[in-house]
Amino acid sequence: MQIWKEYQEQHKERFLNELLELLRIPSVSARSEHKEDMIKCAETVKQRLLEAGADKVEIYPTAGHPVVYGEKIVDATKPTVLVYGHYDVQPPDPLELWHSGPFEPVIKDGKIFARGACDDKGQFYMHVKALETMVNTNTLPLNVKFLIEGEEEIGSMHLGEFLKQHKELLQSDVILISDTAMLSMENPSIDVGVRGLTYIEVEVTGPNRDLHSGVYGGAVANPLTILAKMISSLHDENNHITIPGFYDDVVESSEAERKQLAEAPYDEEEYKKDLGVKALWGEKGFTTNERTGIRPTLEVNGLWGGYTGEGAKTVLPSKAFAKISCRLVPNQTTAKTEKLLIDHLHKIAPDYIQLKASLHHGGDPYMTPVNSIEYKAAAKAIEASFGKAPIPVRGGGSIPITALFESVLGVKTVFMGFGLDSDNLHSPNEKYDLYNYYKGIETIPFFHQFYNEMK
């Protein structure tokens, strides 16, 4: 609607400055030294929601970081959209690889560079500005609630309990999330699903202390070597995961879905160039888009042990460590996969080392039916804004709380993200295009309008 565009154009500089202020707060949930920053960020989100026109906004404490809840109720008989997002961000390390300070946002070539620019401050804040747009143009057609948490980047460990305790407060008809990516602004897409996640840490112990590698080398097993061998055995020559039972519950995608995925624009040479690699790697028999969307994976996220300081130290280490994660697809579950993985590691561990495995966080995969009102409203909104229908795709990442939303609140989730895969999420120099930010603010009101009409 023209009235939305006019309002947004009049206030676009303020919309940007408010986001930059939010990005300056180092709300790193994983680190205890940022506890006060987390509180400050939650309070800032609360203030911005009130300014945008929310009738009620509260900060709820949890056993971890606080949750911000807000609402604008226009008519109890109208549908209610629950917007979910997170104000916490990933640690910025390694700092030396950033071109500018991670919490000192810089605008360059039409992009905002800062930690959290896309994941997820820039994306959830679009909804705050969309609310302001609709309130101030008297065009809000339904009720909107906000649930903005502070622990998504560490697994939403306390949000499940919050959902159970506040089911009535969070009662809604659909959950709307912007924490995903599009293929491009020229080829808009909607994630119809996200993969699940299982994440563990492994500790391997050999001798009871670090040893001289000359005196003991060749006689005592090196935990780093043994752990590396164990990890290398988790994939076969076709890059197929070797854990018995790992694929038992995987729902194989139909030929129709694979054909639809193949229609998505993809330039392999450009893909490799962007990543700085000469060749791609993955499970035999599947394309790159299939490997990152419809297939499960197992990755080593960290591997360390022994001496890693400056210079040389000829040591045979006592311990070695690894962080291992699996991305899951329907109908795999976090609980079953973590058991399969840990049991297999214990089974292949040789007698001359001791293995200990501990859980980090995870979440089950989630799919949005393309024939649902939720998806159709999102698709129609994007078509209205972009001038072309979006391509349905599967997201490679995970949003752990989505499966729990449906099981606890009994409502569907629709993903309407405006990021790009090249936005360096979780990496140095995270960015978010100004065009994407403003386009999201322009598109979101269409979703509310069409969902209200369809519902």
N, C-alpha and C positions, 0 to 999 in steps of 0.2 A: 504493500500500500504506500502511496506517495507520502502520506502524512508521517509514516515511520521514517522514511528516508530523509524527509525535511528535518525532522527532530534530530535524527542521528547526525546529520551533516552540521547542524548548528552546534552540536555538543561534542563533536568527534575529538577535538583537542583535549577536552577535559576527560573524556573516556580513556584516552591514552595515558594522560598524566596520572590518573587514579591507578591504572594497571602498573605503571612504572613504580609508583609508591609501594604497591603490594610486593613487587618483585625485589625491592630493596630490603625486605625483611628476610633474614636467613632462617627460614622455618624448616630446618633439617630435623625431621622427626627421629632419625636414627641416633642422634648424638645428644647426650644429656646436657652438654654445655649450652644447647640452644633451647632449653626449656622455657626461658623467659621470652625468647623470640617467638616460640609457638603460641604463647598466651597473647603476645602483642599482635600476632597475625590474626588470631581468632577474633580479637576485639576490633581489629580493623575491618574484617569481613562483616562483623555485626553492624558496625557503623555504616558501612556502604550499603548494606541491605535496607537499613532504616531509611537512609537518604534516597534509595531507589523507590521507596513506596511501600515496603513491607509493613504490615500492621503490627506484627509481633516478631521479635527476634530475641532468642535466648542462647546463652553459651552454657552447655551442659558439661560438667566435669565427668571424666571417666577414670578408670584406673591408670590410664596413660594420658594422652593428649586430649584436649577438649573438642567437643562437637559443637558446631554452630547450626542452630535450627532457626528458620524464618518462614513466615507465611504471609500470603495476601489472599484473603478469602472474600470473593465478590458476591458469591451466592452459593449457599450450602447445597442447592439442588443441581449445581453445575458440576462437571467433571473436575477432578483435581490432578494436576501434574506435579510429581515430586522430582525436583532437580537434584541430582547427586554430583558432588565434586570433592576435591581434596585440596587443602591449602598447604599441606606438607610437601617437601621436595626432597629429591635425592641429594646425598652429599656431593659437593662440587669436585672432589678429587678426580684426577690429578690437577692441581691448581696451575702448574707450570705450562699446561697445554691450552689454557684459556688465553684468548687474544685480548680480553678485557676482564675486569673483575666480575665473578659470577653473580654477585649481588649489587653490582653497579651497572644497571641496564644501559646498553648502548644501542642506538638505532643506526644501522648501516645498510645501505642498498635496500631500503624498504623493509628491513627485518629488525626485530627486537632480539638482541643477544643477552641472555641472562638465564640463570637456573630457575626453572619453573615457568619460563615464558610460554611454553606450550603445554607442559606437563606439571600441573594442570591449572595454574593460576590464570593464564591467558584464556584458557577454554572455559573454565567455570565462570569467570568474570563476564564473559559474553552474555550469560544468562541474567546476571545482575543488571547489566545495561539494557538487555532486552525487556526486562521487567520495568525498568524506569521508563523506557520508550512507550510501552503500552499503557502504563499508569498515567503518564503525562499527556498522552494523546487520547485518553478515555477509550481505549480499544482492547483492554484486557477482557477476553471472553469467558474465562474460567478461573478456577482457583489454582494458585501456584504455591508450592512448599519447597523449601531448600534444606538439604542435608549436606553440609560441607564439613568433612571430617579432617583429622590431622594425623592419621596413621596409615593411609593407603600404601605409602612407600615402604612400610614395615609390616604389611600383611593385614591391615585392618583388624588387629588382634582383639580389640575391645568393642568393635562396632556390632558384632553379632549379639552380644549381650544388650547393647543399647537398643537394637531393633526389637528384641523380645520384651524389654521393659517399657518401650514406648510405641507399641503397635497401634494404639488408638491415635496417638499424636501424628504418626506417619501414614495414617490411612489415606490411600490415594488410588487412582485408576491406572496410572502408568508411571514408570520411572524413566526419566530422560537424562542421558549421560553424554557429555562431550569430553571424552578422554581417549579418543581414537583418532585415526588419520583417514584422509582421503587419498585416492590415487594421485590426483592433482586438481587444481582449480579448473583446469580445462576439461578434465574428465572426472566430475564429482562421483563419489561412491558412498555407500553406507555399509558399515560392518554389520553383517547379519549374525555374527557370533564372535566370541573371543575364546582363546584357549585357556585351559586350566593350568595350574602350576603346582608342582611338588618341589620343595627345596630342602636339601639336607647338607649337613657338614660332616666330613669324615676325618677321623684322627687315627693315624697308624703309628704304632710304637714298636720299635725294635729293641736295641739295647737300652739299659737303664740310665744311660748318660751319653752325651756326645763323645765320640771316639776319634782317635788319631787315625786318619784314613790310610796311613802307611803301615802302622803297626797292626791294625785290625781289618783293613780293606781286603776283600777276597775271602775272609773267614766268617764275617758276620754280615747278614743281610742288611742292605741299605734301605730304610723305609721309603725314601723318595723314589728309588728305583722300583721297589715292589708296588708302591701305589701307582706309579706311572704305568706299569705293566697291567695292573688290574683295570685301570681306567681305559687303556687302549683296547682291552678285550671287550668293552661294552658295545663296540660297533664291529660288524664284520666287513668283509671286503666290498660289500655293496652299500656300506654305511647304514645298514639295517641294525637296529638295537637288538642285542643278543640276550637280554634278560628273559628267561622263560615266562610265558604268560603275559608279557608286556602288551602285546597287540590283541589279546583275546577279546577285549570289550570295545575295541575301536570300531566305530560305525564308518564303513567305507563309503565315500562319497559316490553318488550316482554319476553315470556318464553325462547326464544332463547338467549337473552342477559343475563337473569338470569342464564341460564345453563352455559354460557360462563364464567360469574363471578365465578360460583361454581367450575370451573376448576382451578382457581388460587390457588396455595399452601397456606394452612392456618392451623395453629396449635393453637387451642383455648387455650390449657394449657400453651403454650409458650407465647401467647398473654397476658393472665392474669398474668403470672409470670413477664413479662417485665414491666407491669403497676403496679404491686403490689396490685392487686384486687383479691378478692375471687370469684366474680361472675360478669357477664356482664349484661348490662341494655340496653333496647332499645325497639323500636316499635315492638309489637307482630306481628308475621307472616313474619318477614324478618331476614335474616342472618346478621352477623356482617359486612361482606363486602358490603351487600346491604344497610345496615343502614348508612354506611359511604361513600356511593357513589351515589346510585340512589334514596335515600329518602331525603326529606327535614327535617330539624331539628329546634328546638328552644332551646337555651341554655342561662342560666344566667351566664354572664361573671364577674359580680361583684355585691356585695350586702353589703351595709354598712349604718351606722347611729348610733346615740347615743354615749356612751362612750366606747372607745376601747383602752384607755391607761392602764398603769400599775395600779394594784390594783383594787379596787371596787368603783363605784360611782352609787348610787341608783337613776337613772334618767329615766324619761319617756321622750324620745326625741321628739323634735318638728318635725324633718324631718327624712325621710329614702330615700335611693337612690338605684337604680339598673341599671346595664348595661345589655341589652338583645340583643342577635343576633339570626338571623335565617339564615340557609344555604338553598339555593334554588336550585331547579332542573328545567330542561325544562318543561314547558313553563312559569314558574313563573317569575314575574318581581319584581325588588326592589320597584318601586313606588307603585304598588298595594299591595304588602305584608306589607310595612311599614304602609300604611293606614289601612289595616285590623287589624294589631296589635295594633296600637294606638287607633283606634276607639273602639276596644274590651276592652282595658284597661280602657278607659273612661266609657264604658257601665257598667263594673263590679265594678267600684270604688264606695264604699258606700258614703252616704251623709256626714259622719262625718270626711272625709279627702278631701283634694284638690290634684288633680293629674296634673302634667305637664310633657309632653314628648317632647324630642328634638331629632333630627336626628344627627347621626355621619356620617358614610359613608357606601357605598354599591356598588353593581354592579350586573348585570344580569348574569345568568349561560351561559356557552358556550360549544358547542359540535363540534368536528372535525369529519367529515364523514370518516368512515374507507375505503370507496371506492375512496377517493380523492387521487390525485397525492401526495399531501403534506404528508398524512399519510403513503402511500405506500413507499415513499422515506425514511421516518424516520424508518419504520419497516425494510426495506431492509438494512439500515445503521447499525441498531442494530444487525441484523442477521449477517452481515459481520464482525462486531467487536466481538460479543459475541459467535458466532457459533450456535445460536439458535434463532428462531423467537420470537419476543416479544408477551406477552399476552396483549390484549387491556383491560384496566380497566377504571373506573371512579374515578377521584380524588375527595377527600372529601373537600379539601380547596377551596379557591377562589382567582382568579386573576382579580380584578374588571375591569381592562381596556380591557380585551379581547373582550367582546361583542362590545365595542365602536370602537375597531380597525376595525372590519368588517363593522360596520355601517358608519364610516367616511372614511376609506381608501379603503373599498370594497375588502379586501383580507382575506383569511383564515389563521388561526393560527394553528400551530402544536406544541405539547408539547413534549419535549425530555429531561426530567429531569433525574438526576443521584443520587438524594438524597435517603434517606430511611425514612420511617415513624418514625423510632426510633432515628432520628438525633436530637431530642429535639428542634425542631423549636419553637421559641417564649418562650422557657423554659430555666432555668439555664443549664449550661454545654452543650450548642449546639455543635454539632460535625459534621465532614465530613471526611469520609474515604479517605486516600491518594489514595487508589486503585480506588475509584469512580472518584476522581478528574482527575487522569491520564487517566482513561478509557473514560471519557467524551471527553478529548482532542483528544484521539485516534479515537473516533467514529464520531465526528462532521464533519470532512472532508469527510467522506463517504456520509453524508447527502447531502452536496453540490454537490458531484460528481453524485449521483443518481438522485437528483432533476433536475440537469442540463440535464441529459440524458433523463429523462421522460418528461420534459417540452418541 
